[in-house]
Amino acid sequence: MSRIGDAPILISEGITIEKDGRSLVVNGPKGSLRMEISPDVKVEIQGNQIKISRTNDLPKIKAMHGLTRNLIANMITGVKEGWSKDLELVGVGFRAAGGGNKLTLNIGFSHPVEIDTPEGISFEVSDNTKIKVSGIDKQLVGQVTANIRSIKPPDVYKGKGIRYQGEYVRKKIGKAGKVGAGVGTAGGGK
């Protein structure tokens, strides 16, 4: 029994869902999203609810059952409210500029890094060090945010780089922290 997959999805006011064969289209105030549904999972629209069921109890299909339910729920939330993730730049002279469809990062390289947004994603820069990535597709928002972070991930020695808002970076002490460990053992003289 799947607790996640068996839970019905409520369709909010102003959202329409169209099922055409194996594809599901969710339309809302912020846009439209499309998803292909696995043949092992059955989706039924009943009034203002969506119910998902599976064809058998194989472990792979059980996993697909819960996954499909969460992906559809994320699509409904995305077209109604949208998704966003926040990044922050940490480092002396690190700053971001732009917004909307283009983002320019000055993060310690010899050149500024320019990022063009894929369709459906927008950037918002505040305080020159905080970036908000927004869109209706949760997976795309997460992927674009991860791609930006991978340009300069946080350094483990100084903590400089691009990190998620509120991310804790555990710092290493480095060679300077190990100075007293081997004092008096080298040299061999009396």
C-alpha positions as a Markdown table, in Angstrom:
| # | Residue | x | y | z |
|---|---|---|---|---|
| 1 | Met | 0.0 | 0.0 | 0.0 |
| 2 | Ser | 1.4 | 3.3 | -1.0 |
| 3 | Arg | 0.5 | 6.1 | 1.3 |
| 4 | Ile | 1.7 | 8.8 | -1.0 |
| 5 | Gly | 0.4 | 7.4 | -4.3 |
| 6 | Asp | -3.1 | 6.6 | -2.8 |
| 7 | Ala | -3.6 | 10.2 | -1.6 |
| 8 | Pro | -5.9 | 12.1 | -4.0 |
| 9 | Ile | -4.8 | 15.3 | -5.5 |
| 10 | Leu | -7.2 | 18.3 | -5.1 |
| 11 | Ile | -7.6 | 20.4 | -8.2 |
| 12 | Ser | -7.6 | 24.1 | -7.2 |
| 13 | Glu | -10.0 | 26.8 | -8.5 |
| 14 | Gly | -8.8 | 28.2 | -11.9 |
| 15 | Ile | -6.8 | 25.1 | -12.9 |
| 16 | Thr | -7.8 | 22.9 | -15.8 |
| 17 | Ile | -6.4 | 19.4 | -16.5 |
| 18 | Glu | -6.7 | 17.7 | -19.8 |
| 19 | Lys | -5.8 | 14.0 | -20.4 |
| 20 | Asp | -5.0 | 12.9 | -23.9 |
| 21 | Gly | -3.9 | 9.3 | -24.1 |
| 22 | Arg | -0.7 | 9.0 | -22.0 |
| 23 | Ser | -0.1 | 12.7 | -21.7 |
| 24 | Leu | -1.5 | 15.1 | -19.0 |
| 25 | Val | -1.6 | 18.9 | -19.5 |
| 26 | Val | -2.1 | 21.2 | -16.5 |
| 27 | Asn | -3.2 | 24.8 | -17.3 |
| 28 | Gly | -3.3 | 27.6 | -14.7 |
| 29 | Pro | -2.9 | 31.3 | -14.2 |
| 30 | Lys | 0.9 | 31.2 | -14.5 |
| 31 | Gly | 1.2 | 28.9 | -17.5 |
| 32 | Ser | 0.9 | 25.4 | -18.8 |
| 33 | Leu | 2.9 | 22.1 | -18.1 |
| 34 | Arg | 2.8 | 18.8 | -19.9 |
| 35 | Met | 3.8 | 15.3 | -18.6 |
| 36 | Glu | 3.9 | 11.9 | -20.2 |
| 37 | Ile | 2.5 | 9.2 | -17.9 |
| 38 | Ser | 3.9 | 5.7 | -17.6 |
| 39 | Pro | 1.8 | 2.9 | -19.0 |
| 40 | Asp | 2.0 | 1.1 | -15.6 |
| 41 | Val | 0.2 | 3.9 | -13.8 |
| 42 | Lys | -3.5 | 4.8 | -14.3 |
| 43 | Val | -4.6 | 8.5 | -13.8 |
| 44 | Glu | -8.3 | 9.2 | -13.3 |
| 45 | Ile | -9.9 | 12.7 | -13.0 |
| 46 | Gln | -13.0 | 12.6 | -10.9 |
| 47 | Gly | -14.6 | 16.0 | -10.3 |
| 48 | Asn | -12.1 | 18.2 | -8.5 |
| 49 | Gln | -9.8 | 15.3 | -7.6 |
| 50 | Ile | -7.2 | 13.2 | -9.4 |
| 51 | Lys | -6.7 | 9.6 | -8.3 |
| 52 | Ile | -3.6 | 7.5 | -9.3 |
| 53 | Ser | -3.6 | 3.7 | -9.3 |
| 54 | Arg | -1.1 | 1.1 | -10.5 |
| 55 | Thr | -1.4 | -2.0 | -12.6 |
| 56 | Asn | 0.5 | -4.4 | -10.2 |
| 57 | Asp | 2.7 | -4.5 | -7.1 |
| 58 | Leu | 6.2 | -4.8 | -8.6 |
| 59 | Pro | 8.7 | -2.6 | -6.7 |
| 60 | Lys | 9.5 | -0.5 | -9.8 |
| 61 | Ile | 5.8 | 0.2 | -10.4 |
| 62 | Lys | 5.1 | 0.9 | -6.7 |
| 63 | Ala | 7.8 | 3.6 | -6.9 |
| 64 | Met | 6.3 | 5.0 | -10.1 |
| 65 | His | 2.9 | 5.2 | -8.4 |
| 66 | Gly | 4.1 | 7.7 | -5.7 |
| 67 | Leu | 6.4 | 9.5 | -8.1 |
| 68 | Thr | 3.6 | 10.2 | -10.6 |
| 69 | Arg | 1.4 | 11.5 | -7.8 |
| 70 | Asn | 4.0 | 13.9 | -6.6 |
| 71 | Leu | 4.9 | 15.1 | -10.1 |
| 72 | Ile | 1.3 | 15.9 | -10.8 |
| 73 | Ala | 0.9 | 17.7 | -7.5 |
| 74 | Asn | 4.0 | 19.7 | -8.2 |
| 75 | Met | 2.7 | 20.7 | -11.6 |
| 76 | Ile | -0.6 | 21.9 | -10.1 |
| 77 | Thr | 1.3 | 24.0 | -7.5 |
| 78 | Gly | 3.6 | 25.3 | -10.1 |
| 79 | Val | 0.9 | 26.6 | -12.5 |
| 80 | Lys | -1.0 | 28.2 | -9.5 |
| 81 | Glu | 1.8 | 29.7 | -7.3 |
| 82 | Gly | 5.1 | 28.9 | -9.0 |
| 83 | Trp | 8.4 | 27.6 | -7.6 |
| 84 | Ser | 11.5 | 29.5 | -6.5 |
| 85 | Lys | 15.0 | 28.8 | -5.1 |
| 86 | Asp | 17.4 | 31.3 | -3.6 |
| 87 | Leu | 21.2 | 31.5 | -4.0 |
| 88 | Glu | 23.7 | 33.8 | -2.3 |
| 89 | Leu | 27.2 | 34.9 | -3.3 |
| 90 | Val | 29.8 | 34.8 | -0.5 |
| 91 | Gly | 33.2 | 36.4 | -1.1 |
| 92 | Val | 34.9 | 39.8 | -1.4 |
| 93 | Gly | 33.9 | 41.5 | -4.6 |
| 94 | Phe | 31.4 | 38.7 | -5.6 |
| 95 | Arg | 28.3 | 40.3 | -7.1 |
| 96 | Ala | 25.4 | 39.6 | -9.4 |
| 97 | Ala | 23.6 | 41.9 | -11.8 |
| 98 | Gly | 20.7 | 41.6 | -14.2 |
| 99 | Gly | 17.3 | 40.1 | -13.7 |
| 100 | Gly | 14.5 | 38.8 | -15.9 |
| 101 | Asn | 16.0 | 36.7 | -18.6 |
| 102 | Lys | 19.8 | 37.4 | -18.1 |
| 103 | Leu | 22.2 | 37.1 | -15.2 |
| 104 | Thr | 25.8 | 38.4 | -15.0 |
| 105 | Leu | 28.0 | 37.1 | -12.2 |
| 106 | Asn | 31.4 | 38.6 | -11.1 |
| 107 | Ile | 32.8 | 35.8 | -8.9 |
| 108 | Gly | 36.6 | 36.1 | -9.0 |
| 109 | Phe | 37.2 | 34.9 | -12.6 |
| 110 | Ser | 39.1 | 37.1 | -15.1 |
| 111 | His | 35.8 | 37.6 | -16.9 |
| 112 | Pro | 32.1 | 38.1 | -15.9 |
| 113 | Val | 30.0 | 34.9 | -16.3 |
| 114 | Glu | 26.8 | 35.5 | -18.3 |
| 115 | Ile | 23.8 | 33.2 | -18.0 |
| 116 | Asp | 20.9 | 33.2 | -20.4 |
| 117 | Thr | 17.7 | 31.7 | -18.9 |
| 118 | Pro | 15.8 | 28.8 | -20.4 |
| 119 | Glu | 12.2 | 29.5 | -21.3 |
| 120 | Gly | 10.0 | 29.6 | -18.3 |
| 121 | Ile | 12.7 | 30.7 | -15.8 |
| 122 | Ser | 13.3 | 34.3 | -14.5 |
| 123 | Phe | 16.0 | 35.7 | -12.3 |
| 124 | Glu | 15.7 | 38.4 | -9.6 |
| 125 | Val | 18.8 | 40.0 | -8.0 |
| 126 | Ser | 18.7 | 41.8 | -4.7 |
| 127 | Asp | 21.5 | 43.4 | -2.7 |
| 128 | Asn | 24.0 | 42.4 | -5.5 |
| 129 | Thr | 24.6 | 39.1 | -3.6 |
| 130 | Lys | 21.2 | 37.3 | -3.6 |
| 131 | Ile | 19.7 | 35.6 | -6.6 |
| 132 | Lys | 16.1 | 34.3 | -6.8 |
| 133 | Val | 15.4 | 31.7 | -9.6 |
| 134 | Ser | 11.7 | 31.4 | -10.3 |
| 135 | Gly | 9.5 | 29.4 | -12.6 |
| 136 | Ile | 6.5 | 27.1 | -12.8 |
| 137 | Asp | 8.4 | 23.8 | -13.4 |
| 138 | Lys | 9.9 | 22.6 | -10.1 |
| 139 | Gln | 12.5 | 20.4 | -11.8 |
| 140 | Leu | 13.7 | 23.1 | -14.2 |
| 141 | Val | 14.0 | 25.6 | -11.3 |
| 142 | Gly | 16.1 | 23.2 | -9.3 |
| 143 | Gln | 18.3 | 22.3 | -12.3 |
| 144 | Val | 19.0 | 25.9 | -13.3 |
| 145 | Thr | 19.8 | 26.7 | -9.6 |
| 146 | Ala | 22.2 | 23.8 | -9.4 |
| 147 | Asn | 23.9 | 24.8 | -12.7 |
| 148 | Ile | 24.5 | 28.3 | -11.4 |
| 149 | Arg | 25.9 | 26.9 | -8.1 |
| 150 | Ser | 28.2 | 24.6 | -10.0 |
| 151 | Ile | 30.0 | 27.5 | -11.6 |
| 152 | Lys | 31.7 | 28.3 | -8.3 |
| 153 | Pro | 30.6 | 26.0 | -5.5 |
| 154 | Pro | 31.6 | 27.0 | -1.9 |
| 155 | Asp | 35.2 | 26.6 | -1.1 |
| 156 | Val | 35.8 | 24.3 | 1.9 |
| 157 | Tyr | 38.7 | 26.3 | 3.3 |
| 158 | Lys | 37.4 | 29.9 | 3.1 |
| 159 | Gly | 33.6 | 29.4 | 2.4 |
| 160 | Lys | 33.7 | 31.6 | -0.7 |
| 161 | Gly | 31.4 | 30.8 | -3.6 |
| 162 | Ile | 27.8 | 30.4 | -4.6 |
| 163 | Arg | 25.6 | 28.6 | -2.1 |
| 164 | Tyr | 21.9 | 28.0 | -1.5 |
| 165 | Gln | 20.3 | 30.4 | 0.9 |
| 166 | Gly | 20.8 | 29.1 | 4.4 |
| 167 | Glu | 23.2 | 26.3 | 3.3 |
| 168 | Tyr | 25.8 | 25.5 | 6.0 |
| 169 | Val | 29.3 | 25.0 | 4.6 |
| 170 | Arg | 31.6 | 23.1 | 6.9 |
| 171 | Lys | 35.1 | 24.5 | 6.7 |
| 172 | Lys | 38.3 | 22.6 | 6.9 |
| 173 | Ile | 41.2 | 23.9 | 9.0 |
| 174 | Gly | 43.9 | 23.5 | 6.4 |
| 175 | Lys | 47.7 | 23.1 | 6.9 |
| 176 | Ala | 48.0 | 26.1 | 9.3 |
| 177 | Gly | 45.8 | 24.3 | 11.8 |
| 178 | Lys | 48.2 | 21.3 | 12.0 |
| 179 | Val | 51.4 | 23.3 | 12.9 |
| 180 | Gly | 52.0 | 21.8 | 16.4 |
| 181 | Ala | 51.5 | 18.2 | 15.4 |
| 182 | Gly | 55.1 | 17.2 | 14.5 |
| 183 | Val | 57.3 | 19.7 | 16.3 |
| 184 | Gly | 60.7 | 18.3 | 17.5 |
| 185 | Thr | 60.6 | 15.1 | 15.5 |
| 186 | Ala | 62.5 | 16.3 | 12.4 |
| 187 | Gly | 66.2 | 17.1 | 12.2 |
| 188 | Gly | 67.7 | 14.1 | 14.1 |
| 189 | Gly | 70.4 | 16.2 | 15.9 |
| 190 | Lys | 71.3 | 16.2 | 19.6 |
